Amino acid sequence: MAKSQQTYNKTEKEKQRRKKREEKQKKREARKAEAKERGGGIQFAYVDHNGNLTDTPPDPAEKIQVDAESIVLGIPKKEEGDVEEFDPVRNGRVSFFDHSKGFGFIIDSENNEKYFTHVSGLIDEITETDKVSFELEKGPRGMNAVRVKKI
């Protein structure tokens, strides 16, 4: 009795699978028929010189020749005349510092941004309202003030 029950379940499942396959095939054929009625859509899509998709092939007269040697990958090398000095040292004022917890915040005097600082990034001992110089370093939650010195 158990064997016949198991066989019955298998046949029912197979019938359901077959029915799903047939429905899927009917839907696929209906989509194809609908596409033919609408004109078939665009068989081939071309990209014009502006990067837009069109149904007409590009004009060979508008083709631009690009020299492969002129393509630069990565960051272009700096030449001697292109020297741009960047001073990583910034100035600011300590807005808050908790000595017991070992962290605080410094407000940059140029852009009024607030930067986190930790006691491990201090060179000199600081307190609130001290004028300081510092450098920025990427931290887990944003930019951190490091190498903090009193001015």
N, C-alpha and C positions, 0 to 999 in steps of 0.2 A: 504494500500500500504506500509506503514512504517513497518507493522508487517511482511509482506512477505520478505521485504528487509533484515530485521534483521534475519530471519530464514535462508535466503540464506547465509549470512555471517557466521552464526554458522555452517552450514553444510560444507561450504568451509574450515573453520578452522579445523573441525573434520576430514575432508579428509586429510588435510596436516599433522595433528598429526598422523593419522593412517599410512600414507606413511612414515613418519620419523621413526615410530616404526618398520615397516617392513624392512626398510633399515638398521636400527641398528641391527636387528635380523640376516639379511643376512651377515653383516660384522662380527658379533660374530661367526656365523657358519663357515665363511671363515677362520677366525683365528684359530678355533679349527681344521679344516681340514688341514691347513698348519702346525700346530704343530704336527699332527699325521704323516704327510709326512716326517718331519725332525727327526722323532724318538721319538717324544713326550716330549723331554726335560727331565730335572731332576724332577722326581716326588717328591722326598724327598731330602732335603739338610741337610747334617750333618756338624757339626763343629768339626774339628780335634783338637788335643792338642795344636796346634800353633794358633788357632783361625781362620783358613782358612775354606771356604766352600768346601765340597767334596760331591761326590755322593755315597761314600762307608761309611758304618757305622763304628764308632770308635772301635778300638781293646780294649776289656775289660782288657787285660793284661797291657795296658799302663795307665789305670785309676789311678789317684792319690787320696789318701784319705786325706782329710783336716779336721783337728780338728776344730770344730766351736768355741771352747773357745779361740783358738789362733788368731782369726781374731780381729783386733783392728779397731774400727770405731772412726774417729775423730783424734785429735792430741794426740800422746802418751804422757803420764805423764812424767815430768822431774824427774830424780832421783838426789840425792844429789851430785853424782860425775859428773853429766852432766851440772853443772852450767856454763853458758856462759854469761859473763858480756857484756852488750851492753851500751855504753855511748851515750845517745841521744843528748848530747850537741856537736855542730859542730862549727868550726871556719871558718871565711871568711872575706871578705873585701867588703865594700859598694861601688858598682860601679856607682849607680845613686840613688838620693833621691830628690823628689820634695816636699818641705815643704808646698807649697800652696795647692797642691792636696792631700798630705798625703800618698804617696806611693813611693816605690823604689825597687831596686833590689840588691841582695847580691850574690857575687860569692863565692862558697864554695872553700876553699883552698885545700881540698883533691882531689876532682874530677872535679874542674872548672865548675860545674853546676851553672846555674843562677837561683836564687829563688826569687819570688815576696815577698815583705813584705809591710804591711800596718801600718799606724801610731798606730792603735789599738793593734798591736802585739809588740810594742816597750816598753822596760823597761827604757832605757836611751835615751836621745836625740842623734841622729846620724846625720852625714853629710857625703858627698862623701869622699872616700879613708880611712874612719875609719876602724880599725880592730875590728871585733865584734865576739861574740859567740851567737849562736842561736840554736833553735830546729826546726824540721820540722813537719808540720801538713798538712794533706790532705785537700785541698781546692776545690772549684768548678772547677777550671781549672788546677789543678795539685798541686804540693807540694808548701806550703808557709812557709816562715821563720817567726817564732813566738818567743816570749820571747827573743827579741834581746837586748843584753847588749854590751857596749863598753868594750874592753879589756885594 
